[in-house]
């Protein structure tokens, strides 16, 4: 079986992601230092990163057992007289 070779841009993105993961504290400290001296690019980067923070999605638990529709379908059919309208 042949593996598909990734293009250079994808390999570069993955490498950058690994480096950020390894050195995020050092990189953040450097960006923060530059932001404190008034570097607009660093300030924008910090604000952008802070704004993109999204709350973790709460996983929806699936109910076990039969559904309400299945329970209603399993009920025996009414055998008595039909209801009268008054």
C-alpha positions as CSV (number, residue, x, y, z in Angstrom):
1,X,0.0,0.0,0.0
2,X,1.4,3.4,-1.0
3,X,1.1,6.3,1.4
4,X,0.1,9.7,-0.1
5,X,2.8,12.2,0.3
6,X,1.8,15.5,1.8
7,X,2.5,18.7,0.0
8,X,5.1,21.2,1.3
9,X,2.6,23.6,2.7
10,X,0.8,20.9,4.8
11,X,4.2,19.7,6.1
12,X,5.2,23.2,7.0
13,X,1.8,23.8,8.8
14,X,2.3,20.6,10.8
15,X,5.9,21.5,11.7
16,X,4.8,25.0,12.8
17,X,2.0,23.4,14.9
18,X,4.5,21.1,16.6
19,X,6.9,23.9,17.4
20,X,4.1,26.0,18.9
21,X,3.1,23.1,21.0
22,X,6.6,22.6,22.3
23,X,7.6,26.2,22.9
24,X,4.3,28.1,23.5
25,X,5.4,29.5,26.8
26,X,8.6,31.0,25.4
27,X,6.8,32.4,22.4
28,X,4.0,33.8,24.4
29,X,6.5,35.6,26.7
30,X,8.2,37.2,23.7
31,X,5.0,38.3,22.2
32,X,3.9,39.7,25.6
33,X,7.2,41.6,26.0
34,X,6.8,43.2,22.5
35,X,3.2,44.1,23.3
36,X,4.2,45.8,26.5
37,X,6.6,48.0,24.5
38,X,3.8,49.0,22.3
39,X,4.3,46.8,19.2
40,X,1.0,46.9,17.5
41,X,1.4,43.6,15.7
42,X,1.9,41.8,19.0
43,X,-1.0,43.5,20.6
44,X,-3.3,42.5,17.7
45,X,-2.0,38.9,17.9
46,X,-2.8,38.6,21.6
47,X,-6.2,40.2,21.2
48,X,-7.0,37.9,18.2
49,X,-5.9,34.8,20.1
50,X,-8.0,35.8,23.1
51,X,-11.1,36.5,21.0
52,X,-10.9,33.1,19.2
53,X,-11.2,31.2,22.5
54,X,-14.3,29.1,22.4
55,X,-15.9,27.3,25.3
56,X,-15.6,23.5,25.1
57,X,-18.6,21.9,23.6
58,X,-20.5,19.8,26.1
59,X,-21.0,16.4,24.6
60,X,-24.6,15.4,24.2
61,X,-25.3,12.1,25.8
62,X,-27.5,9.8,23.9
63,X,-30.4,8.3,25.8
64,X,-30.2,4.6,26.2
65,X,-33.2,2.4,25.6
66,X,-36.2,2.9,23.3
67,X,-37.4,6.3,22.3
68,X,-40.7,7.9,23.2
69,X,-42.0,7.1,19.6
70,X,-41.0,3.5,20.0
71,X,-42.7,3.2,23.4
72,X,-46.0,4.7,22.0
73,X,-45.8,2.4,19.0
74,X,-45.4,-0.6,21.3
75,X,-48.7,0.3,23.2
76,X,-51.6,-1.9,22.4
77,X,-54.3,-0.3,20.1
78,X,-57.4,1.0,21.8
79,X,-60.2,-1.6,21.7
80,X,-63.0,0.3,23.4
81,X,-65.7,2.7,22.0
82,X,-64.5,5.8,20.2
83,X,-64.7,9.0,22.1
84,X,-67.8,11.1,21.6
85,X,-67.7,14.7,20.7
86,X,-70.1,16.8,22.7
